[in-house]
Amino acid sequence: MTSEYVVKSFESLDALADYAAVPGGYRSSGGDAWAGGTFAEALNWTRNGDASYVARSDALMEKFERREFLTSRREWRNDVAGFVPNVPAYIAGLPQAMRRRPRRLAPAAPITVYVDLFLSAAFDARAAMTRGAAVLALVRILAAARPINLYVGYATAESFGRITCPIVRINTTPLDLSHAAYTMCSTSFIRHIGLAVFERMSPGSHKQSWPPFRGDLREVVARAFDPGTELLLVPGGIISTIVRDPEEWIAEKLREVQVGVVGEAGEAA
């Protein structure tokens, strides 16, 4: 069966909220407790963000605070102390008469981070929070090392072969922490706003339910980004690999995009 892709890009969370808030649109049948708030609250948080979630990623950030994040490159530099002498500088009486080769942050093109926010119905608010805090910490660490473009979305594969995925841009100049934190850490964003958007993009799909997309996310997001875009993909919350060891998951993702994690001894982790 050939899949039909329905991928829609939104330039802001305000635009996504307007799309979800259409009168008479679908509203979650799972209840406000399961969804993590009312639909009206979810709309408000989508438009205005929720900074209370930001602190949830701070504990993970603190574990990396004493480390330096570099795209790996070394270059020779004149200095007052170093590995080898700079003979011409010494003869000229210059104080920087030695040469050493420290690490330097290499120029790097922006990387596009796409976070799939799909949550299994089995994920409770605590598991969703743990996962979201880890993803947010990764984004914050990566933004300090490389320029990034940040997008969030959620993909579903319906039983009749249609793959539906809204994708929305999060501002990164500077990183909009309150909006990024809300979308990544809350359950109400996906379970209220997300489901309303699914139903509008694929009318009647709620009768089939919305199973997670388990295929290659690149096949989906390729329809939203230019060819050649360097992508870091964060899959949806279907299994809790992030929840089990958030710190190791962050380090693994940093290695994936070749950002060095440099410890106090100066060696890459």
Stockholm file with secondary structure:
# STOCKHOLM 1.0

chainA/1-269         MTSEYVVKSFESLDALADYAAVPGGYRSSGGDAWAGGTFAEALNWTRNGDASYVARSDALMEKFERREFLTSRREWRNDVAGFVPNVPAYIAGLPQAMRRRPRRLAPAAPITVYVDLFLSAAFDARAAMTRGAAVLALVRILAAARPINLYVGYATAESFGRITCPIVRINTTPLDLSHAAYTMCSTSFIRHIGLAVFERMSPGSHKQSWPPFRGDLREVVARAFDPGTELLLVPGGIISTIVRDPEEWIAEKLREVQVGVVGEAGEAA
#=GR chainA/1-269 SS CCCEEEEEEESSHHHHHHHHTCTTCCCCSSCHHHHTSCHHHHHHHHHHCCGGGGGGGHHHHHHHTTSEEEECCBCCEEESSCSEECHHHHHTTCSCCEEECCBCCCCCCCEEEEEECCBCTTCCHHHHHHHHHHHHHHHHHHHHHSCEEEEEECCEECTTSEEEEEEEEECBTTBCHHHHHHHHHCSHIIIIIIHHHHHHHSTTGGGTCCCBCCSCHHHHHTTTSCTTCCEEEECCBSSCHHHHCHHHHHHHHHHHTTEEEECTTSCBC
#=GC SS_cons         CCCEEEEEEESSHHHHHHHHTCTTCCCCSSCHHHHTSCHHHHHHHHHHCCGGGGGGGHHHHHHHTTSEEEECCBCCEEESSCSEECHHHHHTTCSCCEEECCBCCCCCCCEEEEEECCBCTTCCHHHHHHHHHHHHHHHHHHHHHSCEEEEEECCEECTTSEEEEEEEEECBTTBCHHHHHHHHHCSHIIIIIIHHHHHHHSTTGGGTCCCBCCSCHHHHHTTTSCTTCCEEEECCBSSCHHHHCHHHHHHHHHHHTTEEEECTTSCBC
//
